Amino acid sequence: MNQYEVTFIVDPVLSGDEIEGTATTYLDHLKGEGCEIVNKEDIGLRQLAYSIKKRTTGVYYCIEFSSTSGNIIPKLELALRRDERIMRFLTVRLDKYGVKYNDDKRNGLIGRKRNEEDAAADANEKAAAPAPAAPVAKAAEAPAAPVAAKEEEE
Amino acid sequence: MASRDDIKFLSNPKIGLKQKKYCRFRRFGIRHIDYKDPEFLKQFVNEQGKLLPRRITGNSLKYQKKVATAVKRARHLAYLPFVTDLLK
C-alpha cells in the first residue's frame, strides 16, 4: 500500500466551475480506479515563478491518495498529459516521513510551529521597537521638565 | 589608574572563533522536506536560484540530497524559478 501525491496546475483563464470540475474529474478518476483519497487540497491561485504557456498565474491543486499498486499512475499521468486544462503536474510517492508530515500539516502541528516562530519574531521586533522609542520619550520629557521648573521659578 | 579588572584582553578574543555550522534537519529532527513550501526552500538557493553548496548551508549529505530533490520539484511546479536575478 503506497501513498502518492499528485500536484497539478490548472489554467486560471477557465471559469471557477471549470477549474473545480477539472479537480473533481481526477478525484473521480482515482476513485474509479479503486484508490483511497486521503486528502484533496485546494492551494488556490498562485503567481508562477516563470510563465508556462504564456500564463503568469495558475490554480494549484494537490490530491493525496493511497493505492495498492502503482499501475494506475501511468493511466493518471496520461490523462493529465492529454488534458488541455492542466498546465503542469507532478506525481510523487510519499515515504513514511512524507505521510507523517502531511498528517501533521493537516492537523495544524506544522503551521502552528511556524506561527510561534513568527510570534517570537514579532515579539523581538516589538521589543526592539520600544527600545529606541523609550529614549526619545525620555528625551522629550527631560527638556520639558527643566522648562517647567524654570517657569515655576519665574 | 585603571584597576586590574579593567584590563581583560590585549587582542580581540573573538578573532579566529568561528561558529560551528550544523545540519538543521538533524538538529531539529526535520525528516521530510516539502517541495510545496518555496519560502523554506529559498534558504537553500542563492539570489540566482542556484542551489547553495553544503559547504555553506552546513547540511548533512543525506539532507542536502533531499533539499536538492525538493528544490528541483519546486522548480518543475513553478514554485521556484530555474534562473532569475534578485530572488531574495
Interface residues (C-beta under 8 A of the other chain):
Chain A: T7 I9 I43 R46 L48 A49 Y50 I52 G58 Y60 C62 R88 L90 V92 D95 Y97 G98 K100 Y101 K105
Chain B: R31 H32 D34 Y35 K36 P38 R73 R75 H76 L77 A78 Y79 L80 P81 F82 T84
